[in-house]
Amino acid sequence: MLDAVTYIYEQAAYSNISSAEKFAPLLTATGLQPPKVTALTTSWVEGRELFLTKLRDQTLGTPLVLDDVQWRLQMTLGSATLSKTKQMNGWYTAPLHHHHHHSPDLI
């Protein structure tokens, strides 16, 4: 139930629905019963600004930022038992994180 309400409010935030007059008809069109529409609409209108602030703090919709790149290359061109061995192994990692507005920009 909580996930469903969160999803409804996230969609309302994404669609920039700010009034009960816009929100209630959309909820009614989904088949919700009038008491539930009234409860969701009232709580949305009263808590919209706080909800939007929390979404902004969670960096809703921002892309991931490359944090670092690490790599290693290992080559084997021969050994005592296999004189003409050619083997190459490599790996890299590229950890990502969400860029927060309050963190300093890295150059």
Secondary structure per residue as TSV (DSSP state, phi and psi in degrees):
chain	resnum	aa	ss	phi	psi
A	1	M	-	360.0	-44.9
A	2	L	H	-63.7	-39.3
A	3	D	H	-63.7	-38.8
A	4	A	H	-65.2	-43.9
A	5	V	H	-65.8	-41.5
A	6	T	H	-60.5	-43.3
A	7	Y	H	-61.5	-43.7
A	8	I	H	-60.8	-45.1
A	9	Y	H	-68.9	-36.9
A	10	E	H	-63.8	-40.3
A	11	Q	H	-67.2	-37.1
A	12	A	H	-65.4	-39.5
A	13	A	H	-66.1	-44.2
A	14	Y	H	-62.6	-37.0
A	15	S	T	-85.0	-1.3
A	16	N	T	58.0	45.1
A	17	I	-	-85.3	117.6
A	18	S	-	-112.9	-10.4
A	19	S	S	-127.4	157.1
A	20	A	H	-65.7	-30.6
A	21	E	H	-65.3	-28.6
A	22	K	H	-89.2	-35.3
A	23	F	H	-76.3	-44.6
A	24	A	H	-59.1	-46.7
A	25	P	H	-62.1	-33.7
A	26	L	H	-67.3	-41.0
A	27	L	H	-67.3	-40.0
A	28	T	H	-63.4	-37.9
A	29	A	H	-64.9	-21.9
A	30	T	T	-81.4	-9.1
A	31	G	T	98.8	8.2
A	32	L	-	-69.1	146.9
A	33	Q	-	-73.3	149.8
A	34	P	H	-51.8	-41.1
A	35	P	H	-63.4	-35.5
A	36	K	H	-71.7	-38.0
A	37	V	H	-61.6	-44.4
A	38	T	H	-63.1	-44.4
A	39	A	H	-63.9	-45.9
A	40	L	H	-66.2	-41.0
A	41	T	H	-65.7	-45.1
A	42	T	H	-62.7	-46.6
A	43	S	H	-67.9	-31.8
A	44	W	H	-66.8	-46.7
A	45	V	H	-63.7	-41.2
A	46	E	H	-74.2	-34.4
A	47	G	H	-109.4	8.6
A	48	R	H	-57.4	-50.1
A	49	E	H	-62.9	-42.5
A	50	L	H	-64.6	-41.9
A	51	F	H	-63.3	-44.1
A	52	L	H	-63.4	-38.6
A	53	T	H	-62.5	-43.9
A	54	K	H	-65.2	-38.6
A	55	L	H	-64.5	-40.5
A	56	R	H	-62.9	-39.2
A	57	D	H	-67.0	-26.0
A	58	Q	T	-88.2	6.6
A	59	T	T	54.5	55.0
A	60	L	T	-60.2	123.3
A	61	G	T	80.9	5.6
A	62	T	-	-86.8	148.5
A	63	P	-	-75.8	161.7
A	64	L	E	-76.1	148.2
A	65	V	E	-114.9	138.5
A	66	L	E	-66.3	125.2
A	67	D	-	-92.8	-39.7
A	68	D	-	-166.2	162.0
A	69	V	-	-130.8	128.9
A	70	Q	E	-127.7	138.3
A	71	W	E	-146.7	160.5
A	72	R	E	-152.9	139.2
A	73	L	E	-125.3	131.8
A	74	Q	E	-127.7	125.9
A	75	M	E	-122.7	134.9
A	76	T	E	-117.6	115.0
A	77	L	-	-102.5	-10.8
A	78	G	-	175.7	163.8
A	79	S	-	-149.1	175.3
A	80	A	S	-62.8	-33.4
A	81	T	S	-95.7	-26.5
A	82	L	-	-125.1	94.1
A	83	S	T	-71.6	-26.7
A	84	K	T	-114.2	35.1
A	85	T	-	-76.4	132.7
A	86	K	-	-128.6	107.0
A	87	Q	E	-136.5	133.2
A	88	M	E	-128.2	132.3
A	89	N	E	-126.6	140.1
A	90	G	E	-149.6	154.6
A	91	W	E	-150.7	156.2
A	92	Y	E	-147.8	154.1
A	93	T	E	-127.4	147.8
A	94	A	-	-137.8	81.0
A	95	P	-	-67.0	139.8
A	96	L	E	-116.1	155.7
A	97	H	E	-148.3	164.6
A	98	H	E	-80.5	131.9
A	99	H	-	-81.5	123.7
A	100	H	-	-96.9	141.2
A	101	H	T	-61.9	-28.4
A	102	H	T	-88.5	-4.5
A	103	S	S	-86.8	150.7
A	104	P	-	-70.4	148.9
A	105	D	-	-75.4	139.6
A	106	L	-	-99.5	138.0
A	107	I	-	-112.4	360.0
